[in-house]
């Protein structure tokens, strides 16, 4: 009877035809700004913590900079990307639980995510502890490998801190509790800068100090958000203690989080592969530098659509959990319009600044001129990323990350990278060819996700959410009876 009632609510909502009006767009735009803007600041702050560490290590010398950059890249690919991807699965479960007013489940899911991510950190930390030996084995410079291995080893505390931080961010995001995140992450960056300087220079720890400072800064955010969760009245309904149920739901969390991690990691890794391939071109230093500049710029700009994606993920998951498929559909339409406005503004801005953008990274004329020629491709990347960021948020809100994983596999590894290799090496277009190849993958990814999103049966998605929440009630009753 309870399942029939929930499904009946979905059917009744689907009959209520809601027109897309200017008023609805303004309302959704306000919500998007309320969630998306702070999420941009949160994501940018997490990114800046590692950037600041690398910048300060760079003043120690070329060896320290190259080893720290190499270690940061490897740790991002093998660790932080996995943490981010797996935690994104919580957006589906926690967001739909909050929309269905099953507040306790939100807290239980957060514990399950924290437990799962912490366990995953164990094999990753063993890999990081062996980075020096691995790099030496594959033929990297022994001195660079040794220093990179030290940096990666002392970055392990940051990995475990990230395993707790990512679920906490999704916990607050799913409830639209933005203020604690907006306070904690920028404060951590402000603390990280002097802390990093003290550990590197005053205590004489060198690059190791930068790695330790990263872990401390992430830990400060965890403590701040954890204290807010424990003592804030706004978390009373969703606050839970660690129970047996949290361990039992780890399997359910992994069912969604693993495809979510694959979806994000496949895209992340493809860009790293392009950087590695650029080192095989005739002018490796120039090509690698320019491609790194282009991808770094695209990553910074991507923070904006990522914030929009976080907003639409929260909106869609909440509305589907509440059994309102039409509201979820209207939220997607509204945020897509905002994304189109954003991509037009940013791409025009980049194109207008194409002749001076290279000076932000280098004073060498060859590099600046090369970057100027790459700006049109960067503009296309901005367009693709703006749409893809929102569409990925829709995937997380609905819970079809497994489809997104297949899309990214096909777009980047069956199309993008092969095209990059063909253009870059066989047809001798160099770095532009490599970048155009990865842009081809982004285009296929965006087009496919757009087709899936706008062909989505929202009533079916709402029924899935209702059935998932019903199964949660049954499991909870079974757990309670065993106590």
Phi, psi and omega per residue, in radians:
X1 nan -0.696 -3.114
X2 -1.149 -0.700 3.110
X3 -1.135 -0.724 3.136
X4 -1.103 -0.658 3.140
X5 -1.147 -0.726 -3.131
X6 -1.171 -0.697 3.134
X7 -1.239 -0.589 3.080
X8 -1.110 -0.657 3.113
X9 -1.094 -0.669 3.103
X10 -1.130 -0.755 -3.128
X11 -1.131 -0.703 3.118
X12 -1.127 -0.656 3.104
X13 -1.161 -0.642 -3.089
X14 -1.210 -0.435 3.116
X15 -1.342 -0.386 -3.123
X16 -1.406 1.716 -3.111
X17 -1.247 2.026 3.134
X18 -1.861 2.071 -3.121
X19 -1.393 2.529 3.100
X20 -1.435 1.857 -3.071
X21 -2.026 2.970 3.103
X22 -1.063 -0.673 -3.141
X23 -1.107 -0.724 3.114
X24 -1.144 -0.708 3.127
X25 -1.083 -0.761 3.132
X26 -1.096 -0.718 3.132
X27 -1.104 -0.788 3.129
X28 -1.186 -0.621 3.123
X29 -1.119 -0.662 3.103
X30 -1.110 -0.771 3.134
X31 -1.143 -0.717 3.126
X32 -1.067 -0.746 3.098
X33 -1.140 -0.638 -3.117
X34 -1.156 -0.670 3.134
X35 -1.579 -0.833 -3.003
X36 -1.154 -0.761 -3.125
X37 -1.007 -0.957 3.095
X38 -1.079 -0.587 3.123
X39 -1.172 -0.540 3.026
X40 -1.087 -0.783 3.135
X41 -1.113 -0.702 -3.137
X42 -1.134 -0.858 -3.120
X43 -1.130 -0.731 3.128
X44 -1.118 -0.646 3.127
X45 -1.128 -0.746 3.107
X46 -1.112 -0.657 3.117
X47 -1.187 -0.707 -3.092
X48 -1.176 -0.512 3.134
X49 -1.026 -0.782 3.121
X50 -1.301 -0.584 3.121
X51 -1.143 -0.766 3.134
X52 -1.073 -0.730 3.113
X53 -1.036 -0.789 3.141
X54 -1.143 -0.711 -3.136
X55 -1.097 -0.742 -3.129
X56 -1.227 -0.649 3.087
X57 -1.127 -0.559 -3.125
X58 -1.017 -0.465 3.134
X59 -1.380 -0.096 3.090
X60 -1.439 -0.329 -3.128
X61 2.398 2.978 -3.064
X62 -1.132 -0.689 -3.133
X63 -1.105 -0.801 -3.132
X64 -1.115 -0.725 -3.119
X65 -1.153 -0.833 -3.101
X66 -1.127 -0.697 -3.133
X67 -1.219 -0.718 3.131
X68 -1.164 -0.701 3.116
X69 -1.114 -0.765 3.133
X70 -1.110 -0.793 -3.136
X71 -1.138 -0.717 3.131
X72 -1.083 -0.730 3.121
X73 -1.113 -0.820 3.138
X74 -1.112 -0.734 -3.137
X75 -1.194 -0.571 3.070
X76 -1.141 -0.743 -3.111
X77 -1.229 -0.755 -3.016
X78 -1.617 -0.199 -3.063
X79 -2.324 -1.138 -3.030
X80 -1.132 -0.596 3.091
X81 -1.153 -0.631 3.118
X82 -1.196 -0.729 3.095
X83 -1.057 -0.803 3.136
X84 -1.091 -0.782 -3.106
X85 -1.145 -0.800 -3.123
X86 -1.154 -0.703 3.134
X87 -1.128 -0.470 3.125
X88 -1.110 -0.435 3.067
X89 -1.111 -0.425 3.115
X90 -1.198 -0.401 3.113
X91 -1.082 -0.619 3.109
X92 -1.220 -0.964 -3.030
X93 -1.188 -0.872 -3.086
X94 -1.196 -0.719 -3.134
X95 -1.113 -0.752 3.136
X96 -1.241 -0.605 3.085
X97 -1.135 -0.699 3.126
X98 -1.171 -0.721 3.103
X99 -1.106 -0.564 3.124
X100 -1.482 0.095 -3.127
X101 1.074 0.425 3.033
X102 -1.660 1.274 -2.956
X103 -1.144 -0.657 -3.133
X104 -1.082 -0.642 -3.140
X105 -1.078 -0.575 3.128
X106 -1.062 -0.794 3.109
X107 -1.129 -0.687 3.125
X108 -1.128 -0.759 3.111
X109 -1.065 -0.661 3.138
X110 -1.110 -0.734 3.066
X111 -1.095 -0.754 -3.139
X112 -1.061 -0.728 3.127
X113 -1.131 -0.740 -3.132
X114 -1.114 -0.747 3.112
X115 -1.089 -0.824 -3.093
X116 -1.101 -0.807 -3.122
X117 -1.152 -0.639 3.114
X118 -1.131 -0.715 3.108
X119 -1.146 -0.664 3.115
X120 -1.142 -0.504 -3.139
X121 -1.114 -0.462 -3.065
X122 -1.087 -0.952 3.107
X123 -1.157 -0.564 3.114
X124 -1.132 -0.717 -3.138
X125 -1.131 -0.618 3.069
X126 -1.113 -0.674 3.088
X127 -1.132 -0.780 -3.128
X128 -1.099 -0.630 3.126
X129 -1.168 -0.298 -3.125
X130 -1.867 0.164 -3.064
X131 -1.005 -0.751 -3.120
X132 -1.022 -0.806 3.137
X133 -1.163 -0.675 -3.138
X134 -1.115 -0.798 -3.134
X135 -1.111 -0.700 3.098
X136 -1.121 -0.701 -3.120
X137 -1.103 -0.625 -3.098
X138 -1.543 0.099 2.999
X139 1.737 0.194 3.093
X140 -1.266 2.807 3.115
X141 -0.989 2.282 -3.071
X142 -1.028 -0.709 -3.137
X143 -1.162 -0.779 3.107
X144 -1.104 -0.722 -3.135
X145 -1.088 -0.739 -3.141
X146 -1.095 -0.825 3.140
X147 -1.175 -0.696 3.107
X148 -1.115 -0.664 3.099
X149 -1.106 -0.716 3.086
X150 -1.100 -0.785 -3.116
X151 -1.071 -0.792 -3.130
X152 -1.127 -0.677 -3.141
X153 -1.109 -0.768 -3.127
X154 -1.399 -0.034 3.032
X155 -1.591 -0.080 -3.127
X156 -1.041 -0.734 3.069
X157 -0.996 -0.588 3.099
X158 -1.150 -0.580 3.115
X159 -1.118 -0.840 -3.140
X160 -1.173 -0.626 3.072
X161 -1.121 -0.668 3.120
X162 -1.159 -0.577 3.114
X163 -1.124 -0.481 3.070
X164 -1.569 -0.571 -3.066
X165 -1.241 -0.756 -3.082
X166 -1.063 -0.815 3.066
X167 -1.096 -0.623 3.106
X168 -1.100 -0.722 3.110
X169 -1.069 -0.752 3.123
X170 -1.197 -0.573 3.088
X171 -1.028 -0.858 -3.138
X172 -1.274 -0.651 -3.132
X173 -1.079 -0.743 -3.093
X174 -1.128 -0.369 3.113
X175 -1.789 0.086 -3.095
X176 1.064 0.525 3.063
X177 -1.604 1.581 -2.970
X178 -1.578 -0.586 -3.001
X179 -0.976 -0.824 -3.132
X180 -1.052 -0.677 3.108
X181 -1.207 -0.696 -3.115
X182 -1.149 -0.459 3.108
X183 -1.488 -0.765 -2.979
X184 -1.201 -0.831 -3.016
X185 -1.208 -0.848 3.082
X186 -1.075 -0.615 3.085
X187 -1.103 -0.701 3.115
X188 -1.072 -0.680 3.104
X189 -1.123 -0.755 3.136
X190 -1.101 -0.619 3.089
X191 -1.311 -0.614 -3.055
X192 -1.109 -0.669 -3.068
X193 -1.055 -0.990 3.106
X194 -1.185 -0.589 3.126
X195 -1.090 -0.760 3.128
X196 -1.087 -0.752 3.141
X197 -1.111 -0.743 -3.130
X198 -1.127 -0.810 -3.104
X199 -1.172 -0.640 -3.098
X200 -1.313 -0.854 -2.967
X201 -1.760 -0.799 -3.090
X202 -1.271 -0.770 3.129
X203 -1.517 -0.148 3.078
X204 1.194 0.496 -3.108
X205 -1.465 -0.216 3.132
X206 1.151 -2.492 -3.095
X207 -1.112 -0.487 3.093
X208 -1.047 -0.648 3.122
X209 -1.077 -0.650 3.111
X210 -1.141 -0.710 3.117
X211 -1.136 -0.764 3.117
X212 -1.128 -0.689 3.127
X213 -1.080 -0.630 3.100
X214 -1.066 -0.792 3.113
X215 -1.118 -0.713 3.125
X216 -1.118 -0.737 -3.115
X217 -1.138 -0.757 3.055
X218 -1.098 -0.675 3.134
X219 -1.119 -0.640 3.101
X220 -1.062 -0.739 3.103
X221 -1.113 -0.696 3.104
X222 -1.076 -0.794 3.140
X223 -1.101 -0.773 -3.124
X224 -1.079 -0.877 -3.121
X225 -1.173 -0.639 3.106
X226 -1.108 -0.745 3.106
X227 -1.147 -0.676 3.107
X228 -1.104 -0.736 3.125
X229 -1.071 -0.718 -3.060
X230 -1.283 -0.668 -2.957
X231 -1.892 -0.232 -3.096
X232 -1.399 2.330 3.091
X233 -1.098 -0.431 -3.122
X234 -1.196 -0.221 3.133
X235 -1.847 0.155 -3.071
X236 -1.024 -0.729 -3.054
X237 -1.274 -0.543 -3.035
X238 -1.812 -0.070 -3.114
X239 -1.321 2.246 3.100
X240 -2.377 2.785 3.048
X241 -1.647 2.922 3.133
X242 -1.274 2.072 -3.099
X243 -2.251 3.058 3.103
X244 -1.068 -0.577 -3.116
X245 -1.061 -0.620 -3.133
X246 -1.081 -0.686 3.106
X247 -1.218 -0.654 -3.132
X248 -1.155 -0.485 -3.094
X249 -1.576 0.035 3.111
X250 -1.077 -0.665 3.120
X251 -1.096 -0.727 3.118
X252 -1.143 -0.714 3.108
X253 -1.107 -0.769 -3.127
X254 -1.128 -0.517 3.133
X255 -1.043 -0.596 3.127
X256 -1.689 -0.627 -3.016
X257 -1.282 -0.571 -3.137
X258 -1.132 -0.871 3.035
X259 -1.049 -0.607 3.099
X260 -1.093 -0.742 3.103
X261 -1.147 -0.733 3.119
X262 -1.076 -0.733 -3.134
X263 -1.028 -0.815 -3.096
X264 -1.324 -0.750 -3.071
X265 -1.171 -0.650 -3.138
X266 -1.048 -0.708 3.115
X267 -1.228 -0.808 -3.127
X268 -1.017 -0.830 -3.082
X269 -1.145 -0.552 -3.120
X270 -1.086 -0.652 3.114
X271 -1.203 -0.640 3.092
X272 -1.158 -0.628 3.103
X273 -1.107 -0.679 3.122
X274 -1.109 -0.699 3.103
X275 -1.093 -0.754 3.123
X276 -1.114 -0.716 3.135
X277 -1.129 -0.568 -3.123
X278 -1.110 -0.436 3.103
X279 -1.243 -0.177 3.124
X280 -1.697 -0.011 -3.133
X281 -1.355 2.894 -3.092
X282 -0.988 -0.662 3.086
X283 -1.992 1.349 -2.967
X284 -1.085 -0.681 -3.103
X285 -1.144 -0.797 3.129
X286 -1.141 -0.837 -3.087
X287 -1.118 -0.773 -3.139
X288 -1.133 -0.719 -3.138
X289 -1.101 -0.814 -3.091
X290 -1.178 -0.762 3.126
X291 -1.133 -0.648 3.081
X292 -1.108 -0.707 3.091
X293 -1.083 -0.802 -3.121
X294 -1.097 -0.807 -3.100
X295 -1.255 -0.594 3.067
X296 -1.125 -0.751 3.108
X297 -1.093 -0.789 3.132
X298 -1.105 -0.633 3.121
X299 -1.140 -0.745 3.125
X300 -1.101 -0.782 -3.134
X301 -1.173 -0.531 -3.120
X302 -1.118 -0.306 3.100
X303 -1.009 -0.563 -3.135
X304 -1.201 -0.977 3.091
X305 -1.109 -0.472 3.073
X306 -1.117 -0.703 3.073
X307 -1.110 -0.717 3.078
X308 -1.102 -0.682 3.111
X309 -1.127 -0.663 3.085
X310 -1.107 -0.685 3.134
X311 -1.150 -0.809 -3.108
X312 -1.239 -0.543 3.069
X313 -1.087 -0.809 3.114
X314 -1.095 -0.799 -3.112
X315 -1.106 -0.822 -3.096
X316 -1.149 -0.813 -3.112
X317 -1.126 -0.701 3.107
X318 -1.104 -0.779 -3.094
X319 -1.235 -0.672 3.090
X320 -1.166 -0.703 3.090
X321 -1.099 -0.555 3.119
X322 -1.455 -0.040 3.129
X323 1.349 0.582 -3.138
X324 -2.130 1.355 -3.076
X325 -1.128 -0.616 3.138
X326 -1.116 -0.689 3.114
X327 -1.119 -0.676 3.097
X328 -1.101 -0.750 3.133
X329 -1.098 -0.753 3.135
X330 -1.144 -0.618 3.101
X331 -1.092 -0.729 3.130
X332 -1.108 -0.786 -3.141
X333 -1.063 -0.731 -3.108
X334 -1.138 -0.816 -3.102
X335 -1.206 -0.540 3.076
X336 -1.128 -0.673 3.086
X337 -1.110 -0.754 3.106
X338 -1.084 -0.714 3.128
X339 -1.104 -0.675 3.123
X340 -1.130 -0.734 3.094
X341 -1.078 -0.761 -3.128
X342 -1.120 -0.752 -3.101
X343 -1.183 -0.593 3.099
X344 -1.132 -0.818 -3.118
X345 -1.099 -0.844 -3.058
X346 -1.209 -0.714 -3.127
X347 -1.172 -0.679 3.076
X348 -1.144 -0.670 3.123
X349 -1.114 -0.791 3.116
X350 -1.102 -0.746 -3.118
X351 -1.142 -0.648 3.125
X352 -1.157 -0.528 -3.100
X353 -1.740 0.307 -3.000
X354 -1.079 -0.548 -3.075
X355 -1.402 -0.255 -3.099
X356 -2.053 -0.144 -3.034
X357 -1.099 -0.631 -3.108
X358 -1.108 -0.471 -3.131
X359 -1.188 -0.293 3.089
X360 -1.209 -0.330 -3.086
X361 -2.025 -0.459 -3.048
X362 -2.742 2.696 3.053
X363 -1.791 -0.043 -3.138
X364 -1.350 2.244 -3.054
X365 -1.061 -0.662 -3.120
X366 -1.091 -0.733 3.124
X367 -1.188 -0.787 -3.109
X368 -1.077 -0.782 3.139
X369 -1.135 -0.669 3.130
X370 -1.130 -0.774 3.124
X371 -1.085 -0.689 3.107
X372 -1.020 -0.732 3.109
X373 -1.213 -0.386 -3.137
X374 -1.529 -0.233 -3.042
X375 -1.008 -0.743 3.087
X376 -0.977 -0.652 3.091
X377 -1.213 -0.632 3.078
X378 -1.101 -0.681 3.109
X379 -1.071 -0.722 3.083
X380 -1.130 -0.639 3.085
X381 -1.103 -0.732 3.102
X382 -1.031 -0.728 3.133
X383 -1.107 -0.847 -3.128
X384 -1.113 -0.776 -3.089
X385 -1.148 -0.616 -3.135
X386 -1.117 -0.752 3.127
X387 -1.286 -0.743 -3.104
X388 -1.141 -0.634 3.127
X389 -1.046 -0.738 3.110
X390 -1.223 -0.766 -3.108
X391 -1.138 -0.607 3.058
X392 -1.150 -0.632 3.056
X393 -1.098 -0.674 3.078
X394 -1.082 -0.743 3.123
X395 -1.054 -0.757 -3.133
X396 -1.189 -0.656 3.135
X397 -1.176 -0.646 -3.129
X398 -1.422 -0.566 -3.108
X399 1.694 0.328 3.072
X400 -1.819 0.842 3.080
X401 -1.104 -0.528 -3.139
X402 -1.079 -0.612 3.084
X403 -1.188 -0.735 3.108
X404 -1.054 -0.600 3.120
X405 -1.129 -0.770 3.098
X406 -1.128 -0.684 3.117
X407 -1.065 -0.819 -3.126
X408 -1.173 -0.625 3.091
X409 -1.064 -0.837 -3.131
X410 -1.207 -0.747 -3.050
X411 -1.148 -0.777 -3.011
X412 -1.656 -0.629 -3.002
X413 -1.752 -0.377 3.060
X414 -1.739 -0.300 -3.117
X415 -2.192 -1.068 -2.985
X416 -1.014 -0.974 -3.090
X417 -1.179 -0.757 3.053
X418 -1.020 -0.707 3.090
X419 -1.133 -0.676 3.120
X420 -1.082 -0.785 3.130
X421 -1.125 -0.727 3.139
X422 -1.081 -0.858 -3.095
X423 -1.266 -0.697 -3.052
X424 -1.280 -0.644 -3.017
X425 -1.939 -0.859 -3.090
X426 -1.270 -0.734 -3.119
X427 -1.695 -0.008 2.980
X428 1.088 0.697 3.032
X429 -1.580 -0.024 3.047
X430 1.104 -2.439 -3.095
X431 -1.084 -0.622 3.111
X432 -1.105 -0.667 3.110
X433 -1.126 -0.754 3.098
X434 -1.074 -0.786 -3.110
X435 -1.168 -0.680 3.120
X436 -1.147 -0.563 3.095
X437 -1.123 -0.803 3.139
X438 -1.207 -0.502 3.059
X439 -1.185 -0.617 3.058
X440 -1.074 -0.739 3.074
X441 -1.088 -0.702 3.125
X442 -1.120 -0.682 3.124
X443 -1.118 -0.800 3.129
X444 -1.109 -0.736 3.118
X445 -1.045 -0.859 -3.097
X446 -1.130 -0.785 -3.132
X447 -1.084 -0.723 -3.124
X448 -1.204 -0.777 3.114
X449 -1.108 -0.643 3.111
X450 -1.130 -0.743 3.114
X451 -1.070 -0.774 -3.132
X452 -1.145 -0.762 -3.086
X453 -1.114 -0.754 -3.075
X454 -1.489 -0.078 2.979
X455 -1.816 0.110 -3.093
X456 -1.176 2.366 3.019
X457 -1.497 1.751 -3.032
X458 -1.203 -0.557 3.074
X459 -1.119 -0.715 3.116
X460 -1.108 -0.739 3.122
X461 -1.103 -0.690 3.119
X462 -1.166 -0.660 3.092
X463 -1.134 -0.705 3.088
X464 -1.035 -0.769 3.131
X465 -1.103 -0.723 3.140
X466 -1.131 -0.728 3.140
X467 -1.182 -0.642 3.108
X468 -1.106 -0.755 3.140
X469 -1.177 -0.597 3.097
X470 -1.145 -0.733 3.097
X471 -1.084 -0.597 3.127
X472 -1.129 -0.690 3.130
X473 -1.089 -0.735 -3.105
X474 -1.137 -0.715 3.113
X475 -1.136 -0.707 -3.133
X476 -1.095 -0.698 3.117
X477 -1.118 -0.741 -3.136
X478 -1.100 -0.699 3.120
X479 -1.145 -0.770 3.141
X480 -1.070 -0.654 -3.102
X481 -1.226 -0.421 3.138
X482 -1.458 -0.200 -3.118
X483 -1.291 nan nan
